[in-house]
Amino acid sequence: MPIFLFQDTFNVYVSSMRRSRRYIAMLLLLSLVSCDTHTPTVPPDTPEIVSFPSNAKVDEEVLLVLIARDEDDFVTIEIDWGDGRGLDVHHSVETAFQVTISYSYLDAGTYTMQCRAVNASGRISAWSPEKEIRIGGTPLLGQGDWYTFMRDSKRSGYSPYAGPATPVLTWKYRTVSPVRSSAVFDLAGTMHFGSDDFHLRAVYRDGRKKWQYRIGLGNIRSTPFLDDNGNAYFGSNSANVYCVDRIGLRTWSVSVNSPIGTSSAVLTRSGLIVIGCLDGRVYAFDTAGNSRWMYITGGPIEGSPAVGDDGTLYITSTDKLLYALSSDGTLKWTFPTGGQLRGSPTITPDGTILVCSDDGYLYALRSDAALRWKKNLHAPLHGTAAVTPEGRILCVTTRGDIVSVDEHGDEEWRTSFALVSTFSNAIVDVNGSVYVGGPDGMLSAFGRYGNLLWRFETGGPINSTPSIAQDGSIAVGSDDGYMYLIGER
């Protein structure tokens, strides 16, 4: 190669390298500038407490007003309320502006509160000075009127209170996934329910969050059972049974062999927690979470156990059998039907056991397994019957009909609420009004004789069974991710 060509090539190479070095240096400089702009280099300021009350009552709303300051526009605020329930974490709190945070203390006492800020780089401020608050009053504990799936341990689906004649939305509580668990209430009217976003929630009567408990990974479609001490027992498809206490802390959890679907727990007269599982087993635990016995059926259990006055447990299974078990798990008898049993047994005031079957029949049995009668409703029955004190029975068919049957098995009336049904069961109030959710997102109310009273629209299909609170409000979860509370206009 001629010398001048080699020299030209070398000069081009050197020039290219110099340009590359300048380009790399420029990128490094821009990167450093960017880091300086967006990544805080110092911790946030200690949050400034603008106001915090010195006195309040149990379950009353306590308002903390603070200002956070940082190079970031938003920080995370961590609050230790001093009541032993762990840090209360609030993300995306805007800096340089007053922010109000709500909380409620669940027991009387004197507590000290402090808070701190965490910015995007993980730098943490110092704790704020402690603020003292004195809480008075006594928590109201115990079961409300509607404390488990279909109201009570007999799965009656009947409320002694009147639902709204003219409905209006009281509030709706947002989750981030479908709500297919039914709501239950404690004596104070606080609502408890599960959702597909792995949380069991407790919500005050005015729609404020009382607490929430995350189980990890698993949908909660099992309706919780509330006992007299405020403990909630429930299952999830994480294949666990849980007990969460009245302040939202886990007391115990026990693993089972497979997911628990829609089966809800019951507390027997002998003090056992009994629940069905999709592995076909019935599990019994004491209230401390110790396994007491297990009974195996021939198919997945989707319904909830019911308990008779004599303590007998009645269990439905998709193996087409109704099981009667003693309180110690011993089999008393089985009764065969012509189709899978997906709903729960219902026990009427006179002790008759009602079972809805996929074969389209509603069965009525005596406590000794003798068939009293069966009624062909001409469409599969996937759910649970509701019954009034006088013995009127309400069933939902897969064709989207509500059917009213008297205590002798004679059909009184039938009305359509949808083209097909969902997993929502009919419930009934003291006036004989019937409430059911549909795939169109409508909660429908019908009168004593099947006449349409009103319809209330949610934002998604309703696959949960409505519940009635002590004040007559109706709670229903929707696949739109909200729990709705509907009151009187």
C-alpha positions as CSV (number, residue, x, y, z in Angstrom):
1,M,0.0,0.0,0.0
2,P,1.4,3.5,-0.9
3,I,2.6,5.5,2.1
4,F,0.1,8.4,1.5
5,L,-2.9,6.0,1.5
6,F,-1.7,4.4,4.7
7,Q,-1.3,7.8,6.3
8,D,-4.8,8.9,5.2
9,T,-6.3,5.7,6.6
10,F,-4.5,6.2,9.9
11,N,-5.6,9.8,10.1
12,V,-9.3,8.8,9.6
13,Y,-9.0,6.1,12.3
14,V,-7.5,8.6,14.8
15,S,-10.2,11.2,14.0
16,S,-12.9,8.6,14.4
17,M,-11.5,7.4,17.8
18,R,-11.4,11.0,19.0
19,R,-15.0,11.6,18.0
20,S,-16.0,8.3,19.7
21,R,-14.2,9.4,22.9
22,R,-15.9,12.8,22.8
23,Y,-19.3,11.1,22.3
24,I,-18.8,8.6,25.1
25,A,-17.7,11.4,27.4
26,M,-20.8,13.4,26.5
27,L,-23.0,10.4,27.3
28,L,-21.3,10.0,30.6
29,L,-21.8,13.7,31.4
30,L,-25.5,13.6,30.5
31,S,-25.9,10.4,32.5
32,L,-24.4,12.1,35.6
33,V,-26.6,15.2,35.1
34,S,-29.6,13.0,34.7
35,C,-28.8,11.2,38.0
36,D,-28.3,14.5,39.7
37,T,-31.7,15.7,38.5
38,H,-33.8,12.7,39.3
39,T,-32.1,10.8,42.2
40,P,-32.2,12.6,45.5
41,T,-28.8,12.7,47.2
42,V,-30.0,13.5,50.7
43,P,-32.8,12.0,52.8
44,P,-36.2,13.7,52.9
45,D,-36.9,16.2,55.6
46,T,-38.6,14.9,58.7
47,P,-42.4,15.2,58.1
48,E,-43.9,18.3,59.7
49,I,-47.0,17.4,61.8
50,V,-49.5,20.2,61.2
51,S,-52.3,18.7,63.4
52,F,-53.1,15.6,65.3
53,P,-55.8,15.2,68.0
54,S,-55.0,14.5,71.6
55,N,-58.3,12.7,72.2
56,A,-60.6,10.4,70.3
57,K,-62.9,7.4,70.7
58,V,-62.6,3.8,69.7
59,D,-63.4,3.3,65.9
60,E,-63.6,7.1,65.5
61,E,-61.9,8.7,62.5
62,V,-58.5,10.2,63.6
63,L,-57.0,12.7,61.1
64,L,-53.3,13.3,60.9
65,V,-52.3,16.4,58.8
66,L,-48.7,16.6,57.7
67,I,-46.3,18.1,55.2
68,A,-43.5,16.2,53.6
69,R,-40.6,17.9,51.9
70,D,-38.0,16.3,49.6
71,E,-36.3,16.8,46.2
72,D,-38.8,14.3,44.8
73,D,-42.3,15.4,44.0
74,F,-43.7,12.3,45.8
75,V,-42.5,10.2,48.8
76,T,-43.8,7.3,50.9
77,I,-45.0,8.1,54.4
78,E,-44.6,5.4,57.0
79,I,-46.6,5.9,60.2
80,D,-46.3,4.1,63.5
81,W,-49.6,4.7,65.3
82,G,-48.3,3.1,68.4
83,D,-51.0,0.4,68.7
84,G,-48.8,-2.6,67.7
85,R,-50.4,-3.1,64.3
86,G,-47.3,-2.4,62.3
87,L,-46.3,0.4,60.0
88,D,-49.1,2.1,58.1
89,V,-47.6,2.8,54.7
90,H,-48.9,5.5,52.3
91,H,-47.3,5.6,48.8
92,S,-47.2,8.6,46.4
93,V,-47.7,11.3,48.9
94,E,-47.2,14.7,47.3
95,T,-44.4,16.8,48.8
96,A,-44.7,20.5,49.9
97,F,-48.4,20.3,50.4
98,Q,-50.6,19.4,53.4
99,V,-51.8,15.8,53.3
100,T,-54.5,14.4,55.5
101,I,-54.3,10.7,56.5
102,S,-57.1,8.9,58.3
103,Y,-56.9,6.2,60.9
104,S,-58.9,4.5,63.6
105,Y,-57.8,3.0,66.9
106,L,-59.6,-0.2,67.8
107,D,-59.0,-0.3,71.6
108,A,-59.0,2.3,74.4
109,G,-55.7,3.4,75.7
110,T,-52.9,6.0,75.4
111,Y,-50.8,5.8,72.3
112,T,-47.8,7.7,70.8
113,M,-47.7,8.3,67.1
114,Q,-44.7,9.1,64.9
115,C,-44.0,9.1,61.2
116,R,-41.2,9.3,58.6
117,A,-40.7,9.8,54.9
118,V,-39.0,7.6,52.3
119,N,-38.0,8.9,48.9
120,A,-37.6,7.1,45.5
121,S,-33.9,6.3,46.2
122,G,-34.8,4.6,49.4
123,R,-33.4,7.4,51.6
124,I,-35.3,7.6,54.9
125,S,-35.9,10.7,57.0
126,A,-35.7,10.8,60.8
127,W,-38.8,10.0,62.8
128,S,-41.0,12.9,63.6
129,P,-41.4,13.9,67.3
130,E,-43.9,11.6,69.1
131,K,-47.5,12.8,69.4
132,E,-49.7,11.4,72.2
133,I,-53.3,10.5,71.8
134,R,-55.8,9.2,74.4
135,I,-58.5,6.8,73.1
136,G,-61.7,6.3,75.1
137,G,-64.7,4.1,74.7
138,T,-65.2,0.3,74.4
139,P,-65.2,-1.7,71.1
140,L,-68.5,-3.3,70.1
141,L,-67.8,-7.0,69.5
142,G,-69.9,-9.9,68.4
143,Q,-71.8,-11.3,65.5
144,G,-74.2,-9.1,63.5
145,D,-77.4,-10.5,62.2
146,W,-75.8,-11.6,58.9
147,Y,-72.5,-13.2,60.0
148,T,-71.8,-15.9,57.4
149,F,-72.7,-17.0,53.9
150,M,-76.6,-16.9,53.5
151,R,-76.8,-15.2,56.9
152,D,-76.6,-18.0,59.4
153,S,-75.3,-21.5,60.1
154,K,-78.5,-23.0,58.6
155,R,-77.9,-21.0,55.4
156,S,-81.4,-19.6,55.5
157,G,-80.7,-16.5,53.4
158,Y,-83.5,-14.7,55.3
159,S,-83.2,-11.3,57.0
160,P,-85.6,-10.1,59.8
161,Y,-84.9,-6.6,58.4
162,A,-86.5,-4.8,55.5
163,G,-84.4,-4.0,52.4
164,P,-84.6,-0.6,50.7
165,A,-87.9,0.2,48.9
166,T,-86.2,2.9,46.8
167,P,-82.5,2.1,46.5
168,V,-79.7,4.6,46.5
169,L,-75.9,4.0,46.6
170,T,-74.6,4.6,50.1
171,W,-71.0,4.0,49.1
172,K,-68.9,1.6,47.0
173,Y,-65.5,0.3,48.2
174,R,-62.8,-0.2,45.5
175,T,-60.6,-3.3,45.2
176,V,-58.5,-4.1,42.2
177,S,-60.2,-7.4,41.2
178,P,-63.6,-9.1,41.2
179,V,-65.5,-9.4,44.5
180,R,-67.2,-12.8,44.7
181,S,-67.2,-13.3,48.4
182,S,-70.4,-12.2,50.2
183,A,-70.3,-9.5,52.9
184,V,-70.9,-10.3,56.5
185,F,-71.4,-7.9,59.4
186,D,-70.4,-7.7,63.1
187,L,-72.5,-6.2,65.9
188,A,-71.2,-2.7,65.1
189,G,-72.3,-3.0,61.5
190,T,-68.7,-3.3,60.2
191,M,-68.6,-5.2,56.9
192,H,-66.1,-8.1,56.2
193,F,-65.5,-9.6,52.8
194,G,-62.9,-11.2,50.6
195,S,-61.8,-10.5,47.0
196,D,-59.8,-11.8,44.2
197,D,-56.9,-9.4,45.0
198,F,-55.8,-11.7,47.9
199,H,-57.3,-9.5,50.7
200,L,-59.8,-9.9,53.4
201,R,-61.2,-6.4,54.3
202,A,-63.1,-4.9,57.1
203,V,-65.0,-1.7,56.3
204,Y,-66.9,0.6,58.7
205,R,-70.5,1.5,58.2
206,D,-69.6,4.8,56.7
207,G,-67.3,3.2,54.1
208,R,-63.9,3.9,55.8
209,K,-61.3,1.1,55.8
210,K,-61.0,-0.5,59.3
211,W,-58.3,-2.9,58.2
212,Q,-57.2,-5.3,55.5
213,Y,-55.3,-8.5,55.6
214,R,-53.4,-9.9,52.7
215,I,-53.0,-13.7,52.5
216,G,-50.2,-13.8,50.0
217,L,-51.3,-15.2,46.6
218,G,-54.8,-16.6,46.4
219,N,-58.3,-15.5,45.6
220,I,-60.8,-15.3,48.5
221,R,-64.2,-16.3,47.2
222,S,-65.1,-18.0,50.5
223,T,-67.4,-15.8,52.6
224,P,-65.9,-15.3,56.1
225,F,-67.6,-16.6,59.2
226,L,-67.6,-14.1,62.1
227,D,-67.6,-15.4,65.7
228,D,-68.7,-13.6,68.9
229,N,-65.1,-12.3,69.5
230,G,-64.8,-10.7,66.1
231,N,-62.6,-13.4,64.6
232,A,-63.0,-14.1,60.9
233,Y,-62.6,-17.7,59.6
234,F,-62.3,-18.3,55.8
235,G,-60.6,-20.3,53.1
236,S,-58.9,-19.4,49.8
237,N,-57.6,-21.0,46.7
238,S,-54.1,-20.8,48.1
239,A,-55.1,-24.1,49.8
240,N,-55.2,-22.5,53.3
241,V,-57.8,-21.9,56.0
242,Y,-57.3,-18.7,58.0
243,C,-58.3,-17.1,61.3
244,V,-57.9,-13.3,61.3
245,D,-58.7,-11.5,64.6
246,R,-60.9,-8.4,65.1
247,I,-58.0,-6.0,64.5
248,G,-56.9,-7.6,61.2
249,L,-54.0,-9.7,62.5
250,R,-53.6,-13.4,61.5
251,T,-54.2,-15.7,64.5
252,W,-53.4,-18.9,62.5
253,S,-53.5,-20.4,59.1
254,V,-53.5,-24.1,58.2
255,S,-52.7,-25.7,54.8
256,V,-55.0,-28.2,53.2
257,N,-54.6,-30.5,50.3
258,S,-56.0,-28.3,47.5
259,P,-57.7,-24.9,46.9
260,I,-60.8,-23.9,48.8
261,G,-63.3,-22.3,46.3
262,T,-66.6,-20.9,47.4
263,S,-67.2,-23.1,50.5
264,S,-67.5,-21.0,53.6
265,A,-66.7,-22.1,57.1
266,V,-69.2,-22.8,59.9
267,L,-68.7,-22.9,63.6
268,T,-70.3,-26.0,65.2
269,R,-72.0,-26.2,68.6
270,S,-68.9,-28.2,69.8
271,G,-66.6,-25.3,68.8
272,L,-65.2,-26.6,65.6
273,I,-64.5,-24.7,62.4
274,V,-65.7,-26.9,59.5
275,I,-65.2,-26.1,55.8
276,G,-65.4,-28.0,52.5
277,C,-62.5,-28.2,50.0
278,L,-62.1,-28.8,46.2
279,D,-60.2,-32.0,47.0
280,G,-63.6,-33.5,48.2
281,R,-62.6,-33.4,51.8
282,V,-64.4,-31.8,54.8
283,Y,-61.9,-30.4,57.2
284,A,-62.6,-29.6,60.9
285,F,-60.3,-27.5,63.1
286,D,-60.6,-26.2,66.6
287,T,-60.6,-22.5,67.2
288,A,-56.8,-22.6,67.8
289,G,-56.2,-24.1,64.3
290,N,-55.5,-27.7,65.3
291,S,-56.8,-30.4,63.0
292,R,-59.6,-32.4,64.6
293,W,-60.9,-34.6,61.9
294,M,-61.4,-35.0,58.1
295,Y,-64.0,-36.7,56.0
296,I,-63.6,-37.6,52.3
297,T,-66.5,-37.3,49.9
298,G,-66.4,-38.5,46.3
299,G,-66.1,-35.1,44.5
300,P,-65.1,-31.5,44.9
301,I,-67.0,-29.5,47.5
302,E,-68.2,-26.1,46.3
303,G,-71.0,-25.5,48.9
304,S,-70.8,-24.5,52.5
305,P,-71.6,-26.8,55.4
306,A,-74.9,-26.2,57.3
307,V,-75.6,-27.1,60.9
308,G,-78.9,-28.4,62.3
309,D,-80.3,-27.8,65.8
310,D,-79.0,-31.1,67.0
311,G,-75.4,-30.3,65.8
312,T,-75.6,-32.5,62.6
313,L,-73.5,-31.2,59.7
314,Y,-74.9,-31.4,56.3
315,I,-72.5,-31.3,53.3
316,T,-73.1,-31.3,49.6
317,S,-70.7,-32.7,47.1
318,T,-70.4,-32.7,43.3
319,D,-70.5,-36.5,43.6
320,K,-74.3,-36.0,43.7
321,L,-74.6,-37.0,47.4
322,L,-75.8,-35.1,50.4
323,Y,-73.9,-36.1,53.5
324,A,-75.0,-36.0,57.1
325,L,-72.1,-36.1,59.6
326,S,-72.1,-36.0,63.4
327,S,-70.1,-33.3,65.1
328,D,-67.1,-35.7,65.4
329,G,-67.0,-36.4,61.7
330,T,-68.8,-39.7,61.8
331,L,-71.0,-40.5,58.8
332,K,-74.7,-40.7,59.7
333,W,-76.2,-41.1,56.2
334,T,-76.0,-40.1,52.6
335,F,-78.8,-39.2,50.2
336,P,-78.3,-39.6,46.4
337,T,-79.6,-37.0,43.9
338,G,-79.6,-37.1,40.1
339,G,-77.1,-34.4,39.6
340,Q,-74.1,-32.6,41.0
341,L,-74.6,-30.6,44.1
342,R,-72.8,-27.2,43.8
343,G,-74.7,-25.1,46.3
344,S,-75.1,-25.4,50.1
345,P,-77.8,-27.3,52.0
346,T,-80.5,-25.1,53.6
347,I,-82.2,-26.0,56.9
348,T,-85.8,-24.8,57.3
349,P,-87.3,-23.7,60.6
350,D,-89.0,-27.1,61.0
351,G,-85.7,-29.0,60.4
352,T,-86.2,-30.0,56.8
353,I,-83.0,-30.1,54.7
354,L,-83.3,-28.5,51.2
355,V,-80.9,-29.3,48.4
356,C,-80.7,-27.8,44.9
357,S,-79.4,-30.2,42.3
358,D,-78.0,-30.0,38.7
359,D,-80.7,-32.5,37.8
360,G,-83.3,-29.6,38.1
361,Y,-84.9,-30.9,41.2
362,L,-85.3,-29.2,44.6
363,Y,-85.1,-31.9,47.3
364,A,-86.7,-31.7,50.7
365,L,-85.5,-34.3,53.3
366,R,-86.2,-35.1,56.9
367,S,-83.3,-35.3,59.3
368,D,-83.4,-39.2,59.1
369,A,-82.8,-39.0,55.3
370,A,-86.4,-39.7,54.3
371,L,-87.5,-37.8,51.3
372,R,-90.4,-35.5,52.1
373,W,-90.9,-34.3,48.5
374,K,-89.0,-33.2,45.4
375,K,-89.9,-30.6,42.9
376,N,-88.9,-30.4,39.2
377,L,-88.0,-26.8,38.4
378,H,-87.1,-27.7,34.8
379,A,-83.6,-26.3,34.8
380,P,-80.4,-27.1,36.6
381,L,-80.0,-25.6,40.1
382,H,-76.4,-24.6,40.9
383,G,-77.0,-22.6,44.0
384,T,-78.5,-22.5,47.5
385,A,-82.2,-22.1,48.4
386,A,-83.4,-19.3,50.8
387,V,-86.2,-20.0,53.2
388,T,-88.5,-17.7,55.2
389,P,-89.8,-18.5,58.7
390,E,-93.1,-19.6,57.3
391,G,-91.4,-22.1,55.0
392,R,-91.5,-20.2,51.6
393,I,-88.5,-21.3,49.5
394,L,-86.7,-19.2,46.9
395,C,-84.4,-20.8,44.2
396,V,-82.4,-19.6,41.2
397,T,-82.2,-21.7,38.0
398,T,-79.4,-21.6,35.5
399,R,-82.0,-20.1,33.0
400,G,-82.1,-16.9,35.1
401,D,-85.4,-17.6,36.8
402,I,-86.3,-17.1,40.5
403,V,-88.8,-19.7,41.6
404,S,-90.9,-19.5,44.7
405,V,-92.0,-22.8,46.3
406,D,-94.2,-23.3,49.3
407,E,-93.4,-25.7,52.2
408,H,-95.2,-28.5,50.5
409,G,-93.2,-28.2,47.3
410,D,-95.9,-26.5,45.2
411,E,-94.7,-23.7,42.9
412,E,-96.1,-20.3,43.8
413,W,-94.6,-18.2,41.1
414,R,-91.7,-17.9,38.7
415,T,-90.1,-14.8,37.2
416,S,-87.1,-14.1,35.0
417,F,-84.3,-11.7,36.0
418,A,-81.7,-12.6,33.3
419,L,-81.1,-14.9,30.3
420,V,-78.8,-17.0,32.4
421,S,-77.8,-17.0,36.1
422,T,-74.4,-16.4,37.7
423,F,-73.2,-17.6,41.1
424,S,-75.5,-15.2,42.9
425,N,-78.2,-16.7,45.1
426,A,-81.5,-15.2,46.0
427,I,-82.0,-13.8,49.5
428,V,-85.2,-12.6,51.1
429,D,-86.1,-9.9,53.7
430,V,-88.8,-9.6,56.3
431,N,-91.3,-8.2,53.8
432,G,-90.8,-11.2,51.5
433,S,-88.9,-9.1,49.0
434,V,-86.3,-11.1,47.1
435,Y,-82.9,-9.9,45.9
436,V,-80.5,-11.5,43.4
437,G,-77.5,-10.4,41.2
438,G,-77.3,-11.1,37.5
439,P,-74.7,-11.4,34.7
440,D,-75.7,-8.0,33.4
441,G,-74.4,-6.3,36.6
442,M,-77.9,-5.7,37.9
443,L,-79.0,-6.3,41.4
444,S,-82.8,-7.0,41.0
445,A,-85.5,-6.8,43.7
446,F,-88.8,-8.6,43.5
447,G,-91.9,-8.4,45.6
448,R,-93.6,-11.0,47.7
449,Y,-95.5,-12.3,44.6
450,G,-92.7,-11.9,42.0
451,N,-93.3,-8.4,40.8
452,L,-90.3,-6.4,39.9
453,L,-89.6,-3.7,42.5
454,W,-86.4,-2.1,41.3
455,R,-83.0,-2.7,39.6
456,F,-79.6,-1.3,40.6
457,E,-76.7,-1.3,38.2
458,T,-73.1,-2.1,39.0
459,G,-70.2,-2.0,36.6
460,G,-69.8,-5.8,36.0
461,P,-71.4,-9.2,36.4
462,I,-72.5,-10.0,39.9
463,N,-71.2,-13.4,41.0
464,S,-71.6,-12.9,44.7
465,T,-74.7,-13.4,46.8
466,P,-76.2,-10.2,48.4
467,S,-76.3,-9.7,52.1
468,I,-78.6,-7.5,54.3
469,A,-77.1,-5.4,57.1
470,Q,-78.8,-4.6,60.4
471,D,-80.0,-1.3,59.1
472,G,-81.6,-2.9,56.0
473,S,-78.9,-1.9,53.6
474,I,-77.9,-4.4,51.0
475,A,-74.3,-5.3,50.2
476,V,-73.2,-6.9,47.0
477,G,-69.9,-7.5,45.3
478,S,-69.3,-7.1,41.6
479,D,-66.8,-8.3,39.1
480,D,-66.0,-4.6,38.4
481,G,-63.9,-4.7,41.6
482,Y,-66.3,-2.9,43.9
483,M,-68.3,-3.8,47.0
484,Y,-71.5,-1.9,46.9
485,L,-73.7,-0.8,49.9
486,I,-77.2,0.1,48.8
487,G,-79.5,1.9,51.2
488,E,-82.9,3.7,51.2
489,R,-83.3,6.9,49.3
